[in-house]
Amino acid sequence: MGFNVQHQRRTLRYQDLSTYATPGNMSKESLQATLSSMLFGPANGTIGIGYFAITPFNDPRTELVNFSYTRQLWGNSTLYMAANKTLGDRGYSAQIQVIIPFGNRDTFNTSMQRNNQGENLTTLGVTRTLPLDGGFGWNLAYSAGNDPYHQGTLSWLGQYNQIQGGHLWQRGEPNALGRNERLGNLSGR
């Protein structure tokens, strides 16, 4: 069983490194409380309950309640389910996701989501992670529902560079994605 409470309060001019030199302010106050438990034993998964409240400086307070359930299925496969409700709003959002690793670097995942407006989204994805010592990785994803898309990326990690390119199609608008980043010495060579 685990329990966590965090409360933060800020003055109007407070900033940290994540917001330095950006317009706008952080929230005036935030509160989060979470409880997690393996109520029915470790083999039956973990149940989580959370309460989150954010009070901006100029807007009304937003309060959210979250319920979640996580369970290992077979091997390292995982089932995750969650439901979120913003207090005072009519809608709710929910998600169910299954993650199935195969091999050391490959993962298959599928999820079904429902947003606050009642729109549904189903996603399938396959990923091969980049090896830390360099080489190729890739990602393929397909999504159907109210906001469909499909995408694919190919990445290469070298001794000093990472190159990534791909294609994203969303609502009939294809986009080419590309990036070349100079990285520090990742592998100690």
SVG drawing of the C-alpha trace seen along z (x, -y; Angstrom):
<svg xmlns="http://www.w3.org/2000/svg" viewBox="-23 -39 59 55">
<polyline fill="none" stroke="black" stroke-width="0.4" points="0.0,0.0 1.3,-3.5 0.0,-6.9 1.3,-10.3 0.2,-13.9 1.8,-16.9 0.8,-20.5 2.5,-23.5 1.7,-27.2 3.4,-29.9 3.6,-33.7 2.6,-35.5 6.2,-36.1 7.6,-32.7 9.4,-30.8 11.6,-27.7 13.9,-26.5 11.0,-24.9 9.2,-28.3 12.1,-30.7 11.9,-33.3 8.4,-32.0 5.2,-34.0 2.5,-33.2 2.6,-32.0 2.6,-28.7 -0.5,-27.8 -1.1,-29.6 -1.7,-26.3 -1.7,-22.6 -2.7,-19.6 -2.4,-16.0 -3.2,-12.9 -2.8,-9.4 -3.5,-6.0 -2.3,-2.7 -2.8,0.8 -2.5,4.5 -5.8,5.0 -6.4,8.5 -2.7,9.6 0.2,9.0 -1.0,11.5 -4.3,9.5 -2.8,6.2 -2.7,2.7 -5.6,0.3 -5.0,-3.4 -7.1,-6.4 -6.0,-10.0 -7.3,-13.5 -5.7,-16.5 -6.6,-20.2 -5.0,-23.1 -5.8,-26.7 -4.5,-29.2 -4.0,-32.9 -6.8,-34.2 -9.1,-31.2 -11.3,-29.0 -10.0,-25.9 -9.9,-22.6 -10.4,-19.3 -9.9,-15.9 -10.4,-12.4 -8.6,-9.4 -9.1,-5.6 -6.7,-3.2 -5.9,0.6 -2.7,2.2 -2.0,5.9 0.7,8.1 -0.8,10.6 1.8,13.1 5.6,12.7 6.2,8.9 2.9,8.1 0.8,5.4 -2.8,4.4 -3.6,0.8 -7.1,-0.7 -7.9,-4.3 -10.9,-6.6 -10.7,-10.4 -13.5,-12.7 -13.2,-16.5 -15.4,-17.5 -18.2,-19.8 -18.1,-18.6 -20.5,-16.1 -18.0,-14.1 -15.3,-11.7 -12.3,-10.1 -11.2,-6.5 -8.4,-4.3 -7.6,-0.6 -4.1,0.4 -2.2,3.6 1.6,3.6 3.3,6.8 7.1,6.8 8.8,9.4 12.5,9.8 14.7,7.3 13.9,4.2 10.5,4.8 7.1,3.8 3.5,4.2 0.8,2.0 -2.8,1.4 -5.2,-1.0 -8.8,-2.2 -9.5,-5.7 -12.6,-7.8 -12.3,-11.6 -14.6,-14.0 -16.7,-14.6 -17.5,-10.9 -15.1,-10.5 -13.3,-7.2 -9.8,-6.4 -8.3,-2.9 -4.5,-2.7 -2.1,0.1 1.6,-0.3 4.9,1.6 8.2,0.1 11.9,1.2 13.9,-0.9 17.2,-2.4 20.1,-0.4 22.1,-2.5 25.4,-1.6 24.2,-2.7 22.1,-1.3 18.6,-1.5 15.2,-1.8 11.7,-2.3 8.1,-2.9 4.9,-2.2 1.4,-3.3 -2.1,-3.3 -5.1,-4.9 -8.8,-4.8 -11.7,-6.8 -12.8,-10.4 -9.2,-11.7 -7.5,-9.0 -3.8,-9.0 -1.0,-6.7 2.7,-7.3 6.1,-5.7 9.6,-6.8 13.1,-5.4 15.9,-6.4 19.6,-5.9 22.0,-6.5 25.6,-7.0 28.6,-7.8 27.9,-11.6 24.6,-12.0 21.0,-10.8 19.1,-11.0 15.4,-10.5 12.9,-10.7 9.3,-9.7 5.9,-10.3 2.7,-11.3 -0.7,-11.3 -3.6,-13.0 -7.0,-13.9 -5.8,-13.8 -2.7,-16.0 0.5,-14.1 3.6,-15.5 7.2,-14.5 9.1,-14.5 12.9,-14.8 15.5,-15.6 19.2,-15.4 20.6,-16.1 24.2,-16.3 24.4,-14.5 27.1,-14.2 29.2,-11.2 26.5,-8.7 28.4,-5.4 31.6,-6.5 33.6,-6.2"/>
</svg>
